[in-house]
């Protein structure tokens, strides 16, 4: 309970800090700074476990700010709660049951690139730092939470493609792929890969997330004129 209270207080503090930054610039740069809220669904899988497929459904939500640096280039930073993990229900090919539910506070730092004449379409490229504050794990319907050690911090790459529905609403499909493991293997893998990229992702468990994100701008407009 104390851990959750700390996370909530931290989240609220960031919201107030972002709001203060936005409104401090409102008079002099009214059309450059924007603040908004985001919410969406996540499809989750874990690279390195014995299961495959984005079978774990989760959700995300938070706040963000962005700055219209150039006409078509918009840096963004936010803070969100995001749920990651993995799920496998028994089937004819594999009778085992597994559930991993990871709770992160994440700070995405992205750059949004608008294109085409009316700038309705955009791509997102960026990076995230996430803090794991709680998790739940279940194997064959037995609670195995806290039986192994997880890393507190995770780093990931963001890539996305989106559409500006109108002046206030955006929709985006984004991939969030961890490049540091949230859990290292207890024993180093004895498989050696000639490919250095494959070797990099052979040290533990990595989150691979698909995100469907809806954003709403509560200060200013989302349309870049």
N, C-alpha and C positions, 0 to 999 in steps of 0.2 A: 504493500500500500504506500509506503514512504517513497519507493522508487517511482511509482506512478505519479504521486504528487509532485515530485521533482521534475518529471517530464512535462507535466501540465504547466507548471510555473515557468519552465524554460520556454515552452511553446508560446505562452501568453506574452512573455517578455519580448520575444522576437517579433510578434505581431505589433506590439506597441512601438518597437524600435523602427520597424519598416514604415508604419504609419507616420511616425515623427519625421522620418527622412522625406517621405513623399510630400507631406503638407508644408515642410520647411522650404521646399522648392516650388511650391504651387504658384506663388506670385510671380517669380521671375522666369520659371520654365514650365509654364502650365501645360504646354502641349508636348513636353518631352518625357515627363515622369508619369507612370501609371501604376496603380495597385489593383490587384484582383484576387479572386478566390478560384481554387481548382478542386475538382472532385472527379473520381472515376473508378473504374474496375481494373483489376490486374489478373492476368493469367500467368501462373507461376510454375516453374520447374527448377530443379537443382541439377546442375551439371556435376557429375561425379558420383551420384548415388546409382542405385540399380534400377531406377525407374526412368521413364521418358514420357514426354508430352506435357503440355501446359494444363495439367489437370487440377491444379490448386487455384481456386477462385479467391480473390481478396479484394481489397478496396484501398483507396488513397484519398487524401484530402489535405488542403493547406492553403497558404497564401503565397503570393509572389509579387515582386515589383519588376518593372522593366523600364529601360531608358532608350528612347529613340536616338541612337547614336548618329546613324546616317538614315537616309530615306528608306532604305530597304534592309538595314542591319539593326537588330534590336537585342542587346544583351539583357539577360534575365537572371534573377536570383530569387529563390524561394525557400520556404521551409514547409515540409509536409510530413504527415504520418502515412506510412505505407506498409502494407502487409505482404510478406513474401513467404516462400516455403515450397512444400511438395506434398502430393497426395497420391496414394494408390489404394484402390478398393479391390478386394479379391475378385479374380476372374478365372476362367478355365485355364489360362496359360500360367498364372501366378496366383496362388491362393493366399499369399501374405497380405496383410493390411498395414498401411503406414500413413501417418499424418505428421507434418511438420509445419507449424505456424510461427513465423518470425515477425516480430513487431519492431519496426525501425522508425526513428526520426531521421529524415533525410534532408540534406541541403543540396538541391540541384542548381548548378550554375551553367546556363545554356546561352547560346546565341541563336536567335531566330532570324532566318533569311526569307524575306518576302520576294515573290517573283510573279511574273506576268503583269499585264498592263494595269489591271485593277487591284493587284496585290491581294487577291483572295486566298491564294495558295501559299504555303510556307513550308520550309524544312527547319528542323531543329537539330543542332549538334551541341554536345556539352559533356559535362562531367558531374558526378554526384559523390558526396561524402555522406555516409549513413552511420548512425549509431544504433546498435542493437540493445534495446532496453528490456526486452522480455521475450520469452518464447515458450511454446508448448510442443511436446513431441510424444507420439504414441506409436507403438509397434505391436502389431497383433492384438490391439485393444488394451494393451498394458501401458500405463503412463511411464515413459522413460525420460521425462524432463529432468535436466540437470545431471544426467548420467555421464555426459561428455562435456568437454570445454568448447565454447564458442568464442570467436574473436569479437571484440566489442565494436570495431570499426570495419567498414566495408567501403571500397572504392569501385565505382562503376562508370561506364561510358553510356551516354544517352544519344540516340538517333531517332528522329521522328519526322512525320509528314502530317500536315494539318490543313484545315480549311476555316476561313473566317466566315461564319454564317451571316453575321451582321455586325453592327458597330460595337456590340457588347459581348457576343458569344463566339467562342472558338471551339472546334473539336479537333482532336489530334490522336493519332495512333503512334505510340512511341515504344521503342525497345530500350530496356535498361539492363545491361549486361555487366555483371561484376567481373573484375579482373584480379581481385584479391579474394582468397577463400574466407568464408565466414567460419569455416571449420576445417582444420588441417587433418589429414589422415593420421591415425594413431601410429601407423608404420609406413615409412616411405614406400611408394609403389615400386615394384621391381620391373615395371615396364619402361623401357627406354625408347624415346621417340627421336628420330633424326631431326624432325622439325622442331625448332626452338619454340614456336608458338604452342605446339602440342605439349611440349615439356612444361611450359609455363602453367598450363591448365591441367596439370597432373599432380597437384600438391594437396588437393582437398576438395571441398564442396563449394561451388560457385552458384550464385543466383542468376537465373535468366528470366527476365520479366517482360511481358507484353502489357502495355498500359493503354487503355482507352480513356482519354482525359477530356473533360469539359471545363472550360474556363469562362469566368464572367468578370468583366472589368467594372469595379465599383467606384473608380475615380477616373474621370476622363473617358476616352474612347479607345477601342481596340483598333479602329480603322486608322491606318497611317495615311495621311493626306499629303 
